[in-house]
Amino acid sequence: DNLEVDLTVNKLIFNELMEEVIMVGVASTLNRTDEYTYSKDVNFNEGGKGDLYLNFLEDDIIPFAVNNFRVDSTLGSIGILGVSLGGLISCY
């Protein structure tokens, strides 16, 4: 699905309703249930690898963004968000 987040954010920035941000999208995989959940569902034998996914964001994605883009890496300047299971792991 194309949620058009970029279009919404651009409109908000253009209308001075929010500050500029840098967004980095991480594509989901066929293993998204495993990757985006923090506990295992024993009935379906899947899930529970959310900590590994968050480590990937912290150890690989965020440093890449900081080193290659104008990212403010001070405490409180970086956020994680998502929809559906992406929203669940973002809250976790």
MOPAC internal coordinates of N, CA, C and O (Angstrom, degrees):
PM7 1SCF
backbone

  N    0.0000 0     0.00 0     0.00 0    0    0    0
  C    1.4484 1     0.00 0     0.00 0    1    0    0
  C    1.5237 1   110.20 1     0.00 0    2    1    0
  O    1.2310 1   121.00 1   -38.17 1    3    2    1
  N    1.2992 1   115.69 1   141.83 1    3    2    1
  C    1.4502 1   121.50 1   175.05 1    5    3    2
  C    1.5249 1   107.54 1  -101.84 1    6    5    3
  O    1.2310 1   120.62 1   -74.07 1    7    6    5
  N    1.3114 1   116.42 1   105.93 1    7    6    5
  C    1.4676 1   121.19 1  -176.87 1    9    7    6
  C    1.5210 1   112.34 1   -82.82 1   10    9    7
  O    1.2310 1   120.28 1   171.54 1   11   10    9
  N    1.3369 1   117.06 1    -8.46 1   11   10    9
  C    1.4658 1   122.79 1   179.02 1   13   11   10
  C    1.5277 1   112.62 1    56.12 1   14   13   11
  O    1.2310 1   120.81 1  -143.14 1   15   14   13
  N    1.3207 1   116.05 1    36.86 1   15   14   13
  C    1.4553 1   121.16 1   177.99 1   17   15   14
  C    1.5214 1   110.44 1   -59.04 1   18   17   15
  O    1.2310 1   120.71 1   141.11 1   19   18   17
  N    1.3322 1   116.26 1   -38.89 1   19   18   17
  C    1.4635 1   119.96 1  -179.84 1   21   19   18
  C    1.5231 1   111.80 1   -60.53 1   22   21   19
  O    1.2310 1   120.19 1   139.90 1   23   22   21
  N    1.3214 1   117.25 1   -40.10 1   23   22   21
  C    1.4603 1   120.32 1   179.78 1   25   23   22
  C    1.5271 1   111.35 1   -66.71 1   26   25   23
  O    1.2310 1   120.75 1   137.86 1   27   26   25
  N    1.3107 1   116.16 1   -42.14 1   27   26   25
  C    1.4662 1   120.94 1   178.88 1   29   27   26
  C    1.5219 1   110.76 1   -63.45 1   30   29   27
  O    1.2310 1   120.61 1   132.95 1   31   30   29
  N    1.3280 1   116.43 1   -47.05 1   31   30   29
  C    1.4662 1   120.37 1  -179.35 1   33   31   30
  C    1.5218 1   110.20 1   -64.04 1   34   33   31
  O    1.2310 1   120.00 1   137.32 1   35   34   33
  N    1.3294 1   117.60 1   -42.68 1   35   34   33
  C    1.4637 1   120.03 1   178.67 1   37   35   34
  C    1.5266 1   111.66 1   -59.37 1   38   37   35
  O    1.2310 1   120.07 1   138.22 1   39   38   37
  N    1.3195 1   117.47 1   -41.78 1   39   38   37
  C    1.4730 1   120.79 1   178.38 1   41   39   38
  C    1.5239 1   110.81 1   -63.55 1   42   41   39
  O    1.2310 1   120.37 1   137.00 1   43   42   41
  N    1.3306 1   116.89 1   -43.00 1   43   42   41
  C    1.4631 1   120.61 1   179.95 1   45   43   42
  C    1.5254 1   111.49 1   -64.14 1   46   45   43
  O    1.2310 1   120.44 1   139.08 1   47   46   45
  N    1.3306 1   116.77 1   -40.92 1   47   46   45
  C    1.4620 1   120.48 1   178.44 1   49   47   46
  C    1.5189 1   109.84 1   -67.35 1   50   49   47
  O    1.2310 1   120.18 1   133.43 1   51   50   49
  N    1.3195 1   117.26 1   -46.57 1   51   50   49
  C    1.4741 1   121.62 1  -179.47 1   53   51   50
  C    1.5232 1   111.46 1   -58.00 1   54   53   51
  O    1.2310 1   120.60 1   141.30 1   55   54   53
  N    1.3289 1   116.46 1   -38.70 1   55   54   53
  C    1.4667 1   121.42 1  -179.54 1   57   55   54
  C    1.5297 1   112.33 1   -88.09 1   58   57   55
  O    1.2310 1   120.79 1  -168.23 1   59   58   57
  N    1.3304 1   116.10 1    11.77 1   59   58   57
  C    1.4611 1   123.55 1   177.16 1   61   59   58
  C    1.5274 1   112.99 1    56.73 1   62   61   59
  O    1.2310 1   120.99 1  -144.28 1   63   62   61
  N    1.3325 1   115.72 1    35.72 1   63   62   61
  C    1.4548 1   121.48 1   177.76 1   65   63   62
  C    1.5288 1   112.14 1   -97.69 1   66   65   63
  O    1.2310 1   121.15 1   171.28 1   67   66   65
  N    1.3330 1   115.40 1    -8.72 1   67   66   65
  C    1.4635 1   120.79 1   173.76 1   69   67   66
  C    1.5197 1   108.46 1  -156.07 1   70   69   67
  O    1.2310 1   121.07 1   -20.97 1   71   70   69
  N    1.3257 1   115.55 1   159.03 1   71   70   69
  C    1.4584 1   121.00 1   177.40 1   73   71   70
  C    1.5232 1   109.95 1   -77.54 1   74   73   71
  O    1.2310 1   120.91 1   -17.83 1   75   74   73
  N    1.3345 1   115.87 1   162.17 1   75   74   73
  C    1.4544 1   119.94 1   175.94 1   77   75   74
  C    1.5204 1   110.30 1   -60.89 1   78   77   75
  O    1.2310 1   120.94 1   -35.00 1   79   78   77
  N    1.3045 1   115.82 1   145.00 1   79   78   77
  C    1.4598 1   122.16 1   176.48 1   81   79   78
  C    1.5206 1   108.25 1  -136.33 1   82   81   79
  O    1.2310 1   121.34 1   -20.53 1   83   82   81
  N    1.3077 1   115.05 1   159.47 1   83   82   81
  C    1.4592 1   121.77 1   171.08 1   85   83   82
  C    1.5140 1   106.04 1  -110.42 1   86   85   83
  O    1.2310 1   120.70 1   -55.40 1   87   86   85
  N    1.3193 1   116.26 1   124.60 1   87   86   85
  C    1.4617 1   120.83 1   179.54 1   89   87   86
  C    1.5165 1   108.72 1  -109.67 1   90   89   87
  O    1.2310 1   120.91 1   -46.05 1   91   90   89
  N    1.3202 1   115.86 1   133.95 1   91   90   89
  C    1.4525 1   121.89 1   176.02 1   93   91   90
  C    1.5164 1   106.83 1  -120.37 1   94   93   91
  O    1.2310 1   120.73 1   -62.07 1   95   94   93
  N    1.3101 1   116.21 1   117.93 1   95   94   93
  C    1.4615 1   120.34 1   179.80 1   97   95   94
  C    1.5162 1   110.81 1   -94.27 1   98   97   95
  O    1.2310 1   120.74 1   -45.24 1   99   98   97
  N    1.3118 1   116.18 1   134.76 1   99   98   97
  C    1.4568 1   122.21 1   177.20 1  101   99   98
  C    1.5260 1   107.29 1  -110.64 1  102  101   99
  O    1.2310 1   121.00 1   -60.06 1  103  102  101
  N    1.3099 1   115.69 1   119.94 1  103  102  101
  C    1.4640 1   120.02 1  -178.90 1  105  103  102
  C    1.5207 1   110.64 1   -66.61 1  106  105  103
  O    1.2310 1   120.96 1   -39.68 1  107  106  105
  N    1.3171 1   115.78 1   140.32 1  107  106  105
  C    1.4558 1   119.05 1   176.00 1  109  107  106
  C    1.5209 1   109.27 1   -82.58 1  110  109  107
  O    1.2310 1   121.22 1   -19.14 1  111  110  109
  N    1.3099 1   115.27 1   160.86 1  111  110  109
  C    1.4635 1   121.34 1  -179.57 1  113  111  110
  C    1.5272 1   109.19 1  -116.59 1  114  113  111
  O    1.2310 1   120.89 1    -1.11 1  115  114  113
  N    1.2990 1   115.90 1   178.89 1  115  114  113
  C    1.4662 1   120.21 1   175.98 1  117  115  114
  C    1.5270 1   111.51 1   -66.27 1  118  117  115
  O    1.2310 1   120.50 1   164.84 1  119  118  117
  N    1.3383 1   116.65 1   -15.16 1  119  118  117
  C    1.4664 1   121.69 1   179.41 1  121  119  118
  C    1.5180 1   112.20 1   -97.38 1  122  121  119
  O    1.2310 1   120.30 1  -154.12 1  123  122  121
  N    1.3332 1   117.03 1    25.88 1  123  122  121
  C    1.4604 1   119.98 1  -173.34 1  125  123  122
  C    1.5287 1   113.21 1   -61.01 1  126  125  123
  O    1.2310 1   119.58 1   147.55 1  127  126  125
  N    1.3172 1   118.41 1   -32.45 1  127  126  125
  C    1.4663 1   119.54 1   178.52 1  129  127  126
  C    1.5244 1   110.12 1   -64.04 1  130  129  127
  O    1.2310 1   120.12 1   137.33 1  131  130  129
  N    1.3262 1   117.37 1   -42.67 1  131  130  129
  C    1.4668 1   120.59 1   176.39 1  133  131  130
  C    1.5162 1   110.89 1   -64.58 1  134  133  131
  O    1.2310 1   120.65 1   133.69 1  135  134  133
  N    1.3344 1   116.36 1   -46.31 1  135  134  133
  C    1.4548 1   121.88 1  -172.45 1  137  135  134
  C    1.5258 1   113.41 1   -71.96 1  138  137  135
  O    1.2310 1   119.59 1   147.11 1  139  138  137
  N    1.3024 1   118.39 1   -32.89 1  139  138  137
  C    1.4639 1   121.70 1  -171.95 1  141  139  138
  C    1.5169 1   113.99 1  -101.30 1  142  141  139
  O    1.2310 1   119.94 1  -171.55 1  143  142  141
  N    1.3221 1   117.72 1     8.45 1  143  142  141
  C    1.4673 1   119.89 1   178.19 1  145  143  142
  C    1.5213 1   109.24 1  -122.17 1  146  145  143
  O    1.2310 1   121.03 1   -31.21 1  147  146  145
  N    1.3075 1   115.64 1   148.79 1  147  146  145
  C    1.4628 1   121.05 1  -174.23 1  149  147  146
  C    1.5277 1   113.15 1  -103.55 1  150  149  147
  O    1.2310 1   120.10 1   178.31 1  151  150  149
  N    1.3112 1   117.41 1    -1.69 1  151  150  149
  C    1.4572 1   119.36 1   175.86 1  153  151  150
  C    1.5326 1   108.47 1  -137.11 1  154  153  151
  O    1.2310 1   120.98 1   -28.88 1  155  154  153
  N    1.3122 1   115.72 1   151.12 1  155  154  153
  C    1.4589 1   121.62 1  -176.99 1  157  155  154
  C    1.5243 1   110.00 1   -84.62 1  158  157  155
  O    1.2310 1   120.73 1   -44.19 1  159  158  157
  N    1.3145 1   116.20 1   135.81 1  159  158  157
  C    1.4635 1   122.17 1   173.59 1  161  159  158
  C    1.5193 1   107.01 1   -93.65 1  162  161  159
  O    1.2310 1   120.65 1   -75.58 1  163  162  161
  N    1.3315 1   116.37 1   104.42 1  163  162  161
  C    1.4633 1   120.28 1  -175.42 1  165  163  162
  C    1.5248 1   111.97 1   -67.22 1  166  165  163
  O    1.2310 1   119.75 1   155.75 1  167  166  165
  N    1.3301 1   118.08 1   -24.25 1  167  166  165
  C    1.4596 1   120.54 1   179.51 1  169  167  166
  C    1.5249 1   111.91 1   -69.75 1  170  169  167
  O    1.2310 1   120.11 1   148.43 1  171  170  169
  N    1.3301 1   117.40 1   -31.57 1  171  170  169
  C    1.4599 1   121.59 1  -178.66 1  173  171  170
  C    1.5255 1   112.04 1  -111.99 1  174  173  171
  O    1.2310 1   120.33 1   178.90 1  175  174  173
  N    1.3331 1   116.97 1    -1.10 1  175  174  173
  C    1.4600 1   123.63 1  -179.91 1  177  175  174
  C    1.5381 1   111.60 1    51.78 1  178  177  175
  O    1.2310 1   120.79 1  -132.04 1  179  178  177
  N    1.3259 1   116.10 1    47.96 1  179  178  177
  C    1.4597 1   120.09 1   177.13 1  181  179  178
  C    1.5212 1   109.00 1  -148.45 1  182  181  179
  O    1.2310 1   121.55 1   -14.94 1  183  182  181
  N    1.3097 1   114.64 1   165.06 1  183  182  181
  C    1.4558 1   120.88 1   178.28 1  185  183  182
  C    1.5121 1   112.05 1    95.67 1  186  185  183
  O    1.2310 1   121.65 1    -5.76 1  187  186  185
  N    1.3283 1   114.45 1   174.24 1  187  186  185
  C    1.4519 1   120.68 1   173.22 1  189  187  186
  C    1.5054 1   116.70 1    94.46 1  190  189  187
  O    1.2310 1   119.55 1  -172.44 1  191  190  189
  N    1.3369 1   118.46 1     7.56 1  191  190  189
  C    1.4637 1   119.66 1  -179.61 1  193  191  190
  C    1.5321 1   111.85 1  -107.35 1  194  193  191
  O    1.2310 1   120.73 1  -158.96 1  195  194  193
  N    1.3122 1   116.20 1    21.04 1  195  194  193
  C    1.4554 1   121.07 1  -178.51 1  197  195  194
  C    1.5144 1   113.94 1   -59.87 1  198  197  195
  O    1.2310 1   120.08 1   143.74 1  199  198  197
  N    1.3353 1   117.44 1   -36.26 1  199  198  197
  C    1.4617 1   119.66 1   178.95 1  201  199  198
  C    1.5290 1   110.87 1   -63.04 1  202  201  199
  O    1.2310 1   119.90 1   143.07 1  203  202  201
  N    1.3271 1   117.80 1   -36.93 1  203  202  201
  C    1.4711 1   121.06 1   177.23 1  205  203  202
  C    1.5232 1   110.78 1   -64.51 1  206  205  203
  O    1.2310 1   120.78 1   139.62 1  207  206  205
  N    1.3306 1   116.11 1   -40.38 1  207  206  205
  C    1.4638 1   120.42 1   178.69 1  209  207  206
  C    1.5310 1   110.53 1   -64.85 1  210  209  207
  O    1.2310 1   120.30 1   135.94 1  211  210  209
  N    1.3222 1   117.03 1   -44.06 1  211  210  209
  C    1.4617 1   120.16 1   179.04 1  213  211  210
  C    1.5253 1   111.07 1   -65.11 1  214  213  211
  O    1.2310 1   120.13 1   143.75 1  215  214  213
  N    1.3375 1   117.35 1   -36.25 1  215  214  213
  C    1.4644 1   120.47 1   174.71 1  217  215  214
  C    1.5251 1   110.30 1   -62.29 1  218  217  215
  O    1.2310 1   120.27 1   139.03 1  219  218  217
  N    1.3290 1   117.09 1   -40.97 1  219  218  217
  C    1.4625 1   121.77 1   176.97 1  221  219  218
  C    1.5306 1   110.62 1   -59.00 1  222  221  219
  O    1.2310 1   120.47 1   135.31 1  223  222  221
  N    1.3259 1   116.71 1   -44.69 1  223  222  221
  C    1.4672 1   120.04 1   177.60 1  225  223  222
  C    1.5261 1   110.78 1   -61.93 1  226  225  223
  O    1.2310 1   120.88 1   132.70 1  227  226  225
  N    1.3337 1   115.92 1   -47.30 1  227  226  225
  C    1.4611 1   120.80 1  -175.91 1  229  227  226
  C    1.5285 1   112.66 1   -70.50 1  230  229  227
  O    1.2310 1   120.32 1   140.24 1  231  230  229
  N    1.3256 1   116.99 1   -39.76 1  231  230  229
  C    1.4608 1   120.67 1  -173.83 1  233  231  230
  C    1.5241 1   114.00 1   -89.08 1  234  233  231
  O    1.2310 1   119.99 1   154.30 1  235  234  233
  N    1.3292 1   117.62 1   -25.70 1  235  234  233
  C    1.4647 1   120.50 1  -173.98 1  237  235  234
  C    1.5280 1   113.38 1  -119.29 1  238  237  235
  O    1.2310 1   120.44 1   124.21 1  239  238  237
  N    1.3124 1   116.76 1   -55.79 1  239  238  237
  C    1.4624 1   120.25 1  -172.65 1  241  239  238
  C    1.5304 1   111.90 1   -69.12 1  242  241  239
  O    1.2310 1   120.03 1   129.06 1  243  242  241
  N    1.3202 1   117.54 1   -50.94 1  243  242  241
  C    1.4626 1   119.86 1  -177.77 1  245  243  242
  C    1.5345 1   111.46 1   -63.78 1  246  245  243
  O    1.2310 1   118.90 1   133.11 1  247  246  245
  N    1.3425 1   119.70 1   -46.89 1  247  246  245
  C    1.4739 1   118.09 1   176.40 1  249  247  246
  C    1.5298 1   112.84 1   -59.60 1  250  249  247
  O    1.2310 1   120.02 1   142.18 1  251  250  249
  N    1.3231 1   117.56 1   -37.82 1  251  250  249
  C    1.4673 1   119.94 1   177.13 1  253  251  250
  C    1.5228 1   110.41 1   -60.62 1  254  253  251
  O    1.2310 1   120.60 1   134.00 1  255  254  253
  N    1.3255 1   116.46 1   -46.00 1  255  254  253
  C    1.4606 1   120.60 1  -179.37 1  257  255  254
  C    1.5312 1   110.82 1   -64.30 1  258  257  255
  O    1.2310 1   119.97 1   137.26 1  259  258  257
  N    1.3201 1   117.66 1   -42.74 1  259  258  257
  C    1.4622 1   121.69 1  -179.95 1  261  259  258
  C    1.5309 1   110.36 1   -62.89 1  262  261  259
  O    1.2310 1   120.20 1   139.67 1  263  262  261
  N    1.3179 1   117.23 1   -40.33 1  263  262  261
  C    1.4632 1   121.23 1  -176.73 1  265  263  262
  C    1.5225 1   113.26 1   -78.60 1  266  265  263
  O    1.2310 1   119.33 1   161.04 1  267  266  265
  N    1.3244 1   118.89 1   -18.96 1  267  266  265
  C    1.4554 1   120.76 1  -173.07 1  269  267  266
  C    1.5280 1   114.83 1  -117.36 1  270  269  267
  O    1.2310 1   120.02 1   169.36 1  271  270  269
  N    1.3284 1   117.57 1   -10.64 1  271  270  269
  C    1.4560 1   121.21 1  -177.68 1  273  271  270
  C    1.5329 1   109.44 1  -134.27 1  274  273  271
  O    1.2310 1   120.42 1    -7.68 1  275  274  273
  N    1.3098 1   116.80 1   172.32 1  275  274  273
  C    1.4649 1   122.00 1   179.02 1  277  275  274
  C    1.5289 1   110.37 1   -80.04 1  278  277  275
  O    1.2310 1   120.10 1  -114.55 1  279  278  277
  N    1.2908 1   117.41 1    65.45 1  279  278  277
  C    1.4608 1   121.60 1  -176.74 1  281  279  278
  C    1.5224 1   109.66 1   -97.56 1  282  281  279
  O    1.2310 1   121.12 1   -52.14 1  283  282  281
  N    1.3185 1   115.47 1   127.86 1  283  282  281
  C    1.4588 1   122.08 1   173.57 1  285  283  282
  C    1.5254 1   106.62 1   -81.96 1  286  285  283
  O    1.2310 1   120.53 1   -68.27 1  287  286  285
  N    1.3217 1   116.59 1   111.73 1  287  286  285
  C    1.4624 1   119.71 1  -175.07 1  289  287  286
  C    1.5252 1   113.22 1   -97.51 1  290  289  287
  O    1.2310 1   120.16 1  -166.54 1  291  290  289
  N    1.3384 1   117.30 1    13.46 1  291  290  289
  C    1.4579 1   118.76 1   177.62 1  293  291  290
  C    1.5334 1   109.85 1   -68.67 1  294  293  291
  O    1.2310 1   121.73 1   -24.98 1  295  294  293
  N    1.3185 1   114.29 1   155.02 1  295  294  293
  C    1.4605 1   120.49 1  -178.38 1  297  295  294
  C    1.5251 1   110.96 1   -53.48 1  298  297  295
  O    1.2310 1   120.58 1   -50.92 1  299  298  297
  N    1.3054 1   116.51 1   129.08 1  299  298  297
  C    1.4591 1   121.90 1   178.72 1  301  299  298
  C    1.5169 1   114.47 1    91.11 1  302  301  299
  O    1.2310 1   120.22 1   178.79 1  303  302  301
  N    1.3268 1   117.18 1    -1.21 1  303  302  301
  C    1.4616 1   120.08 1  -177.70 1  305  303  302
  C    1.5232 1   113.57 1   -97.19 1  306  305  303
  O    1.2310 1   120.08 1   168.06 1  307  306  305
  N    1.3067 1   117.45 1   -11.94 1  307  306  305
  C    1.4619 1   121.61 1  -178.27 1  309  307  306
  C    1.5176 1   108.41 1  -115.22 1  310  309  307
  O    1.2310 1   120.75 1   -45.80 1  311  310  309
  N    1.3220 1   116.17 1   134.20 1  311  310  309
  C    1.4530 1   121.07 1   179.03 1  313  311  310
  C    1.5119 1   111.03 1  -131.06 1  314  313  311
  O    1.2310 1   120.94 1   -16.59 1  315  314  313
  N    1.2886 1   115.81 1   163.41 1  315  314  313
  C    1.4571 1   123.04 1   177.24 1  317  315  314
  C    1.5169 1   106.94 1  -126.02 1  318  317  315
  O    1.2310 1   120.70 1   -46.78 1  319  318  317
  N    1.3256 1   116.28 1   133.22 1  319  318  317
  C    1.4580 1   119.39 1   176.01 1  321  319  318
  C    1.5086 1   110.01 1  -144.10 1  322  321  319
  O    1.2310 1   120.67 1   -15.07 1  323  322  321
  N    1.2858 1   116.33 1   164.93 1  323  322  321
  C    1.4537 1   121.40 1   179.50 1  325  323  322
  C    1.5191 1   110.05 1  -170.91 1  326  325  323
  O    1.2310 1   121.53 1    -0.77 1  327  326  325
  N    1.3066 1   114.67 1   179.23 1  327  326  325
  C    1.4567 1   121.07 1   176.19 1  329  327  326
  C    1.5227 1   108.79 1  -122.45 1  330  329  327
  O    1.2310 1   120.94 1   -24.87 1  331  330  329
  N    1.3083 1   115.81 1   155.13 1  331  330  329
  C    1.4537 1   122.28 1  -179.86 1  333  331  330
  C    1.5254 1   109.48 1    57.09 1  334  333  331
  O    1.2310 1   119.21 1    52.62 1  335  334  333
  N    1.3262 1   119.11 1  -127.38 1  335  334  333
  C    1.4632 1   119.94 1   179.17 1  337  335  334
  C    1.5163 1   111.48 1   -64.14 1  338  337  335
  O    1.2310 1   119.76 1   151.69 1  339  338  337
  N    1.3354 1   118.06 1   -28.31 1  339  338  337
  C    1.4554 1   121.45 1   175.20 1  341  339  338
  C    1.5141 1   111.33 1   -63.67 1  342  341  339
  O    1.2310 1   120.34 1   144.92 1  343  342  341
  N    1.3249 1   116.96 1   -35.08 1  343  342  341
  C    1.4564 1   121.24 1   175.15 1  345  343  342
  C    1.5122 1   111.29 1   -69.69 1  346  345  343
  O    1.2310 1   120.73 1   142.29 1  347  346  345
  N    1.3307 1   116.21 1   -37.71 1  347  346  345
  C    1.4703 1   120.59 1   179.02 1  349  347  346
  C    1.5273 1   110.60 1   -62.10 1  350  349  347
  O    1.2310 1   120.58 1   130.39 1  351  350  349
  N    1.3370 1   116.49 1   -49.61 1  351  350  349
  C    1.4613 1   118.80 1  -177.82 1  353  351  350
  C    1.5181 1   110.56 1   -69.92 1  354  353  351
  O    1.2310 1   119.60 1   150.62 1  355  354  353
  N    1.3201 1   118.36 1   -29.38 1  355  354  353
  C    1.4646 1   120.89 1   177.02 1  357  355  354
  C    1.5163 1   111.12 1   -65.87 1  358  357  355
  O    1.2310 1   119.83 1   141.15 1  359  358  357
  N    1.3015 1   117.93 1   -38.85 1  359  358  357
  C    1.4697 1   121.17 1   176.92 1  361  359  358
  C    1.5222 1   111.72 1   -70.08 1  362  361  359
  O    1.2310 1   121.01 1   145.04 1  363  362  361
  N    1.3259 1   115.68 1   -34.96 1  363  362  361
  C    1.4666 1   120.68 1   179.81 1  365  363  362
  C    1.5063 1   110.14 1   -64.06 1  366  365  363
  O    1.2310 1   120.10 1   180.00 1  367  366  365

